[in-house]
């Protein structure tokens, strides 16, 4: 099964997450199929905190990829910011 989830990056106490499409059996920060966005939880007001490629998200959902609950929440946040 293919999932859309977060892969952690950044340094200790400075998290940064990539939104990736990966096989469910791979490790959280391991191999992924495609990077479709990012999430920076500690972004300041001047910085972009979340970006998702909507066309790629739509494609992966159309072929059966399931988003994790956290990614579902972030998709909602991104939609609110875009509107």
OpenMM code with the backbone's topology and positions (N, CA, C; nanometers):
from openmm import Vec3, app, unit

residues = "UNK UNK UNK UNK UNK UNK UNK UNK UNK UNK UNK UNK UNK UNK UNK UNK UNK UNK UNK UNK UNK UNK UNK UNK UNK UNK UNK UNK UNK UNK UNK UNK UNK UNK UNK UNK UNK UNK UNK UNK UNK UNK UNK UNK UNK UNK UNK UNK UNK UNK UNK UNK UNK UNK UNK UNK UNK UNK UNK UNK UNK UNK UNK UNK UNK UNK UNK UNK UNK UNK UNK UNK UNK UNK UNK UNK UNK UNK UNK UNK UNK UNK UNK".split()
positions = [
    Vec3(0.0835, -0.1181, 0.0000),
    Vec3(0.0000, 0.0000, 0.0000),
    Vec3(0.0881, 0.1246, 0.0000),
    Vec3(0.0421, 0.2255, -0.0705),
    Vec3(0.1153, 0.3518, -0.0796),
    Vec3(0.0499, 0.4524, 0.0147),
    Vec3(0.1331, 0.5233, 0.0918),
    Vec3(0.0826, 0.6216, 0.1871),
    Vec3(0.1490, 0.7566, 0.1643),
    Vec3(0.0781, 0.8606, 0.2038),
    Vec3(0.1324, 0.9966, 0.2019),
    Vec3(0.1562, 1.0318, 0.3472),
    Vec3(0.2815, 1.0561, 0.3830),
    Vec3(0.3148, 1.0794, 0.5229),
    Vec3(0.4292, 1.1781, 0.5367),
    Vec3(0.4660, 1.2067, 0.6623),
    Vec3(0.5752, 1.2989, 0.6911),
    Vec3(0.7051, 1.2223, 0.7097),
    Vec3(0.8140, 1.2804, 0.6601),
    Vec3(0.9484, 1.2273, 0.6840),
    Vec3(1.0267, 1.3381, 0.7537),
    Vec3(1.0797, 1.3099, 0.8703),
    Vec3(1.1447, 1.4125, 0.9511),
    Vec3(1.2842, 1.4439, 0.9006),
    Vec3(1.3167, 1.5709, 0.9080),
    Vec3(1.4507, 1.6185, 0.8764),
    Vec3(1.4856, 1.7254, 0.9776),
    Vec3(1.5850, 1.8059, 0.9467),
    Vec3(1.6233, 1.9127, 1.0380),
    Vec3(1.7193, 1.8648, 1.1445),
    Vec3(1.7377, 1.9479, 1.2448),
    Vec3(1.8316, 1.9184, 1.3522),
    Vec3(1.7558, 1.8935, 1.4824),
    Vec3(1.8303, 1.8578, 1.5847),
    Vec3(1.7704, 1.8375, 1.7154),
    Vec3(1.7046, 1.9689, 1.7599),
    Vec3(1.5811, 1.9603, 1.8045),
    Vec3(1.5015, 2.0745, 1.8497),
    Vec3(1.4683, 2.1741, 1.7384),
    Vec3(1.4962, 2.1403, 1.6123),
    Vec3(1.4612, 2.2245, 1.4963),
    Vec3(1.3993, 2.1350, 1.3895),
    Vec3(1.2783, 2.0828, 1.4131),
    Vec3(1.2205, 1.9870, 1.3188),
    Vec3(1.1804, 2.0499, 1.1864),
    Vec3(1.1871, 1.9695, 1.0824),
    Vec3(1.1437, 2.0056, 0.9482),
    Vec3(1.0938, 1.8766, 0.8850),
    Vec3(0.9786, 1.8811, 0.8222),
    Vec3(0.9193, 1.7598, 0.7685),
    Vec3(0.8954, 1.7722, 0.6190),
    Vec3(0.9303, 1.6673, 0.5452),
    Vec3(0.8937, 1.6567, 0.4052),
    Vec3(0.7668, 1.5746, 0.3969),
    Vec3(0.6763, 1.6149, 0.3090),
    Vec3(0.5557, 1.5370, 0.2834),
    Vec3(0.5883, 1.4477, 0.1653),
    Vec3(0.5894, 1.3169, 0.1893),
    Vec3(0.6357, 1.2220, 0.0884),
    Vec3(0.5314, 1.1147, 0.0606),
    Vec3(0.5436, 1.0552, -0.0568),
    Vec3(0.4648, 0.9388, -0.0945),
    Vec3(0.5594, 0.8203, -0.0828),
    Vec3(0.5200, 0.7204, -0.0033),
    Vec3(0.6101, 0.6076, 0.0225),
    Vec3(0.5311, 0.4780, 0.0361),
    Vec3(0.6030, 0.3686, 0.0243),
    Vec3(0.5444, 0.2382, 0.0521),
    Vec3(0.5244, 0.2283, 0.2033),
    Vec3(0.4148, 0.1721, 0.2449),
    Vec3(0.3824, 0.1633, 0.3871),
    Vec3(0.4869, 0.0846, 0.4662),
    Vec3(0.5541, -0.0088, 0.4011),
    Vec3(0.6491, -0.0955, 0.4715),
    Vec3(0.7852, -0.0321, 0.4966),
    Vec3(0.8141, 0.0829, 0.4350),
    Vec3(0.9449, 0.1458, 0.4538),
    Vec3(0.9472, 0.2263, 0.5835),
    Vec3(1.0681, 0.2542, 0.6313),
    Vec3(1.0852, 0.3323, 0.7530),
    Vec3(1.0367, 0.4759, 0.7324),
    Vec3(1.0067, 0.5449, 0.8402),
    Vec3(0.9553, 0.6819, 0.8344),
    Vec3(1.0474, 0.7739, 0.7547),
    Vec3(1.1759, 0.7674, 0.7795),
    Vec3(1.2709, 0.8552, 0.7116),
    Vec3(1.3471, 0.7832, 0.6017),
    Vec3(1.3005, 0.6664, 0.5628),
    Vec3(1.3696, 0.5860, 0.4628),
    Vec3(1.3330, 0.6231, 0.3203),
    Vec3(1.3366, 0.5241, 0.2346),
    Vec3(1.3125, 0.5430, 0.0923),
    Vec3(1.1705, 0.5925, 0.0664),
    Vec3(1.1551, 0.6821, -0.0289),
    Vec3(1.0228, 0.7288, -0.0666),
    Vec3(1.0120, 0.7344, -0.2180),
    Vec3(0.8892, 0.7419, -0.2676),
    Vec3(0.8647, 0.7439, -0.4115),
    Vec3(0.8757, 0.8855, -0.4656),
    Vec3(0.8119, 0.9806, -0.3967),
    Vec3(0.8117, 1.1190, -0.4440),
    Vec3(0.7912, 1.2140, -0.3273),
    Vec3(0.8587, 1.3284, -0.3322),
    Vec3(0.8403, 1.4344, -0.2335),
    Vec3(0.7403, 1.5326, -0.2925),
    Vec3(0.6282, 1.5562, -0.2232),
    Vec3(0.5251, 1.6441, -0.2790),
    Vec3(0.5075, 1.7737, -0.2003),
    Vec3(0.5856, 1.7932, -0.0945),
    Vec3(0.5744, 1.9176, -0.0201),
    Vec3(0.6584, 1.9155, 0.1060),
    Vec3(0.6370, 2.0187, 0.1880),
    Vec3(0.7088, 2.0264, 0.3154),
    Vec3(0.6216, 2.0937, 0.4199),
    Vec3(0.6618, 2.0760, 0.5464),
    Vec3(0.5955, 2.1384, 0.6601),
    Vec3(0.7032, 2.1817, 0.7580),
    Vec3(0.7025, 2.3108, 0.7926),
    Vec3(0.7983, 2.3660, 0.8876),
    Vec3(0.7191, 2.4150, 1.0087),
    Vec3(0.7137, 2.3366, 1.1167),
    Vec3(0.6299, 2.3740, 1.2315),
    Vec3(0.6802, 2.4948, 1.3090),
    Vec3(0.8055, 2.5329, 1.2935),
    Vec3(0.8584, 2.6463, 1.3690),
    Vec3(0.8867, 2.7662, 1.2792),
    Vec3(0.8166, 2.7758, 1.1678),
    Vec3(0.8357, 2.8877, 1.0761),
    Vec3(0.7856, 3.0167, 1.1393),
    Vec3(0.8568, 3.1257, 1.1130),
    Vec3(0.8130, 3.2563, 1.1607),
    Vec3(0.7072, 3.3104, 1.0648),
    Vec3(0.6525, 3.4249, 1.0968),
    Vec3(0.5461, 3.4834, 1.0139),
    Vec3(0.5956, 3.5156, 0.8735),
    Vec3(0.7231, 3.5483, 0.8589),
    Vec3(0.7778, 3.5845, 0.7282),
    Vec3(0.8091, 3.4618, 0.6416),
    Vec3(0.8182, 3.3449, 0.7024),
    Vec3(0.8538, 3.2237, 0.6286),
    Vec3(0.7295, 3.1429, 0.5931),
    Vec3(0.7428, 3.0644, 0.4885),
    Vec3(0.6351, 2.9744, 0.4478),
    Vec3(0.6392, 2.8505, 0.5376),
    Vec3(0.5259, 2.8141, 0.5966),
    Vec3(0.5270, 2.7013, 0.6891),
    Vec3(0.4859, 2.5704, 0.6233),
    Vec3(0.4048, 2.5767, 0.5176),
    Vec3(0.3596, 2.4547, 0.4530),
    Vec3(0.3419, 2.4788, 0.3039),
    Vec3(0.3833, 2.3794, 0.2262),
    Vec3(0.3624, 2.3829, 0.0810),
    Vec3(0.3343, 2.2409, 0.0346),
    Vec3(0.2271, 2.2254, -0.0432),
    Vec3(0.1909, 2.0948, -0.0984),
    Vec3(0.1604, 2.1135, -0.2463),
    Vec3(0.2177, 2.0291, -0.3297),
    Vec3(0.1884, 2.0307, -0.4734),
    Vec3(0.0513, 1.9649, -0.4929),
    Vec3(-0.0512, 2.0471, -0.5110),
    Vec3(-0.1880, 1.9964, -0.5179),
    Vec3(-0.2100, 1.9015, -0.6352),
    Vec3(-0.1457, 1.9275, -0.7489),
    Vec3(-0.1637, 1.8385, -0.8638),
    Vec3(-0.1106, 1.6985, -0.8352),
    Vec3(0.0048, 1.6898, -0.7709),
    Vec3(0.0619, 1.5592, -0.7367),
    Vec3(-0.0187, 1.4909, -0.6262),
    Vec3(-0.0686, 1.5678, -0.5302),
    Vec3(-0.1526, 1.5121, -0.4242),
    Vec3(-0.2788, 1.4507, -0.4845),
    Vec3(-0.3406, 1.5216, -0.5763),
    Vec3(-0.4607, 1.4715, -0.6432),
    Vec3(-0.4300, 1.3443, -0.7214),
    Vec3(-0.3169, 1.3434, -0.7907),
    Vec3(-0.2785, 1.2245, -0.8671),
    Vec3(-0.2629, 1.1038, -0.7752),
    Vec3(-0.1852, 1.1182, -0.6680),
    Vec3(-0.1581, 1.0040, -0.5814),
    Vec3(-0.2844, 0.9547, -0.5123),
    Vec3(-0.3737, 1.0462, -0.4747),
    Vec3(-0.5002, 1.0023, -0.4148),
    Vec3(-0.5851, 0.9285, -0.5177),
    Vec3(-0.5781, 0.9703, -0.6452),
    Vec3(-0.6586, 0.9047, -0.7487),
    Vec3(-0.6119, 0.7622, -0.7768),
    Vec3(-0.4842, 0.7333, -0.7514),
    Vec3(-0.4348, 0.5981, -0.7746),
    Vec3(-0.4359, 0.5138, -0.6461),
    Vec3(-0.4965, 0.5662, -0.5382),
    Vec3(-0.5186, 0.4855, -0.4196),
    Vec3(-0.4305, 0.5116, -0.2999),
    Vec3(-0.3470, 0.6138, -0.3030),
    Vec3(-0.2621, 0.6433, -0.1873),
    Vec3(-0.3477, 0.6979, -0.0734),
    Vec3(-0.3170, 0.6539, 0.0480),
    Vec3(-0.3891, 0.6981, 0.1669),
    Vec3(-0.3029, 0.7972, 0.2444),
    Vec3(-0.3599, 0.9104, 0.2830),
    Vec3(-0.2867, 1.0101, 0.3618),
    Vec3(-0.2953, 0.9735, 0.5098),
    Vec3(-0.1867, 0.9978, 0.5819),
    Vec3(-0.1877, 0.9755, 0.7258),
    Vec3(-0.2777, 1.0813, 0.7904),
    Vec3(-0.3249, 1.0581, 0.9137),
    Vec3(-0.4109, 1.1575, 0.9794),
    Vec3(-0.3449, 1.2945, 0.9922),
    Vec3(-0.2168, 1.2985, 1.0214),
    Vec3(-0.1465, 1.4252, 1.0335),
    Vec3(-0.1395, 1.4975, 0.8999),
    Vec3(-0.1124, 1.4243, 0.7935),
    Vec3(-0.1068, 1.4854, 0.6614),
    Vec3(-0.2460, 1.5340, 0.6207),
    Vec3(-0.3513, 1.4599, 0.6559),
    Vec3(-0.4880, 1.5058, 0.6280),
    Vec3(-0.5129, 1.6408, 0.6931),
    Vec3(-0.4705, 1.6563, 0.8181),
    Vec3(-0.4863, 1.7826, 0.8904),
    Vec3(-0.4087, 1.8943, 0.8221),
    Vec3(-0.2861, 1.8649, 0.7777),
    Vec3(-0.2044, 1.9661, 0.7103),
    Vec3(-0.2630, 2.0060, 0.5754),
    Vec3(-0.3242, 1.9115, 0.5051),
    Vec3(-0.3886, 1.9420, 0.3771),
    Vec3(-0.5018, 2.0418, 0.4014),
    Vec3(-0.5767, 2.0224, 0.5079),
    Vec3(-0.6827, 2.1159, 0.5433),
    Vec3(-0.6295, 2.2543, 0.5750),
    Vec3(-0.5180, 2.2599, 0.6486),
    Vec3(-0.4552, 2.3875, 0.6812),
    Vec3(-0.4069, 2.4588, 0.5561),
    Vec3(-0.3464, 2.3845, 0.4640),
    Vec3(-0.2966, 2.4432, 0.3394),
    Vec3(-0.4121, 2.4966, 0.2558),
    Vec3(-0.5245, 2.4253, 0.2553),
    Vec3(-0.6413, 2.4698, 0.1790),
    Vec3(-0.6967, 2.6003, 0.2372),
    Vec3(-0.6982, 2.6120, 0.3702),
    Vec3(-0.7453, 2.7351, 0.4338),
    Vec3(-0.6548, 2.8534, 0.3991),
    Vec3(-0.5237, 2.8321, 0.3995),
    Vec3(-0.4297, 2.9393, 0.3670),
    Vec3(-0.4426, 2.9814, 0.2210),
    Vec3(-0.4687, 2.8857, 0.1331),
    Vec3(-0.4795, 2.9154, -0.0104),
    Vec3(-0.6065, 2.9929, -0.0417),
    Vec3(-0.7110, 2.9721, 0.0378),
    Vec3(-0.8397, 3.0380, 0.0092),
    Vec3(-0.8446, 3.1793, 0.0632),
] * unit.nanometer
topology = app.Topology()
chain = topology.addChain("A")
for resn in residues:
    res = topology.addResidue(resn, chain)
    for name in ("N", "CA", "C"):
        topology.addAtom(name, app.Element.getBySymbol(name[0]), res)
